[in-house]
């Protein structure tokens, strides 16, 4: 029997896609431009849609392993870890696909936007403020998602979001204005290594504009990106971006011309109007009829989409499927649990331990206090974890419940309506009704202040959070979540001490209906809102002080809820640790000086008065289902600390600069450009993280002290060169000694400290390479870090266009330094770069 060429897996993917394209009608081709592509039964094509969220686990599709947030994964500085996590996630995507074939194998991950400013609401989704570390880790995650089969991709990764996207406020109307140097040295650089690795199937443009032009219309930059690889790269729009092109950005007169402009710019797939694909079909057809598009424009886009689909083996003979063994039950595998725990521990960063409180003593009692003491929180791009291990739970597991005391710090209150009846939670579906004559067990609510006046209320009777997502209200939510959060409130305290509650999800005030007593979020004004009398049944602060005082050590677990005060569509209101968390720390440490400030968050904080001098500080991102095990493994010393910050923690908000100003050079922001004086010293530097050993550096040397400048190029080399013998590579040698009593997992970092005599200013500091090494107690090791001299290049603009120029290494004497962070560089040497002779 003859086999259609597009079904012959032995042929090149591009050839197969061309054959398949030639068999499609014009109408079928146009229909493939929408995210939801219809079936073409005569050719055996099933329905298909782009996009499966897989940022740190499979999201939005039910139970799946939840790994740490990307900002936490990056703290391991370990591309192999990222690759293994990506591979596990790809397995679970395949499992979901096996259970439901409509689940797309085109995954929308990773995010490689640099973490330029810590106020960005989506900070948790990125890896680092350094573009090359971002690209290096992003490429590793892509390799895991892609899989290692030579022909069939396990999943087809999509890089997000091209380009210069780092603010949520007015994200679809603001312009990220970049000078050429920032564009080439810091923005394009983050995308380059993943694309060049050959493991990227698609790219998603950002919502914002770049230098006044919508990112979805950046034809020249999208074309440049596609030159970085020999393979095909599809471009898929972000959700509703085609609509915004007309309505918010006013870059096109109507939807037909907007869709045409996107296609001509290089966008291949429209994520718009949800499942209503007929609207995109109508607009593209109109654009063809008006002469705004040609059939060749459509064919070019469809061809790339077909190549993306064929890469995952969609039309292959099932007997040729290397992933046929992955079934619907391949979720939450034992190996994935082990990997999730490893990843959680690897991302824990010991920021400070002045009094050597850590590792925790194997004997004695410990108090775990704060809102994150016994909770694991998930973010918008998390799946549903099969289980969770909290910090307190992991300590109970390790040491026994009798040695662990827990206090959330939340007040327990009863709310009394104006008619004198208390708000109670009924047994029937956790319905909330003001019908209790006395403050009993069904009227007890834990009030958690999440910062800046944002509250959640949890019923002790039902165990659920109060939610305005039901009418009348219920107390049955298991977590804060959803695109429109329904579980958060803000209180207004009247002069007489009564409270009125504003439901933030709807913008309505809470009132009690007469007659039924039903509690509803429906009042339009404060005057219409219920005024609740508040009886405090238990003081959260008093409970924290009590358990802290009677235990040997206290862990104060604070941080953010990933759905509140900073998330997609919402930048952070400020960078400070919330006042309520500062007060909780003060309460605990005044009761017991052996205290550990344990921060679990999606981003850095500015530690202001009250916490700036905390003696012991540990940070983790929201570490997924194994958060508790990961933290406790490090806190108890069962695992040596390996985490290092991939993002600066500023000492003051001013060090982070203006959220909307993308010129990092001019602002002197990110670790690269912070001033080289007292004003530029951060609270915790990029690369910082302590070991339990005592590490010192000595004797930095270079394999050569003088090199010739490499030829100008369009891109920087990868962060870690192919090998020490590669052309242009200088080996940095340094000795690292551990005088402590425990092994040290040291991350040896090498930086350029600039070239004072260069004709063009160089970054104040620049990561050139790194290497992890284990140093046993009382020993010294020699560490070699290969560095490609081409990493010193800065952009030279020689024309008016954004791509008119090259990256050039300027001649001069460069200071090369090594140490444990970007500001702690105790050993240095000089590398002379000579101008290349013609």
Buried (B, 14 or more C-beta within 10 A) or exposed (E): EEEEBBBBBEBEBBEBBBBBBEBBEEEBBBBBBBBBBBEBEEBEBBEBBBBBBBBBBBBEBEBBBBBBBBBBBBBBBBBEBBBBBBBBBBBBBBBBBBBEEEBBBBBBBBBBBBBBBBBBBBBBBBBBBBBBBBBBBBBBBBBBBBBEEEEBBBBBBBBBBBBBBBBBBEBBBBBBBBBBBBBBBBBBBBBBBBBBBBBBBBBBBBBBBBBEBBBBBBBBBBEBBBEBBEBBBBBBBBBBBBBBBBBBBEBBEEBBBBBBBBBBBBBBBBBBBEEEBEBBBBBBBBBBEEEBBBEEBBBBBBBBBBBBBBBBBBBBEEEEBBBEEBEEEBBBBEEBBEBBBBBBBBBBBBBBBEEEBBBBEEEEBBBBBBBBBBBBBBBBBBBBBBEBBBBBBBBBBBBEEEBBBBBBBBBBBBBBBBEEBBBBBBEEEBBBBBBBEEBEEBBBBBBBBBBBBBBBBBBBBBEBBBBBBBEBBBBBBEBBBBEEBBBBBBBBEEEEEBBBBBBBBBEBBBBBBEEEBBBBBBBEEEEEBBBBBBEEBBBBBEBBBBBBEEBBBBBBBBBBBBBBBBBBEBBBEBBBBBBBBBBBBBBBBEBBEBBBBBBBBBBBBBBBEBBEEBBBBBBBBBBBBBBBBBBBBBBBBEBBBBBBBBBBBBBEBEBBBEBBBBBBBEBBBBBBBBEBEEEBBBBBBBBBBBBBBBBEBEEBBBBEEEBBBBEBEBBBBBBBBEEEEEEBBBBBBBBBBBBBEBBBBBBBBBBBBBBEEBEEBBBBBBBBBBBBBBBEBEEBBEBBBBBBBBBBBBBBBEEEEBBEBBBBBBBBBBBBBBBBBBBEBEBEBEBBBEEEEE
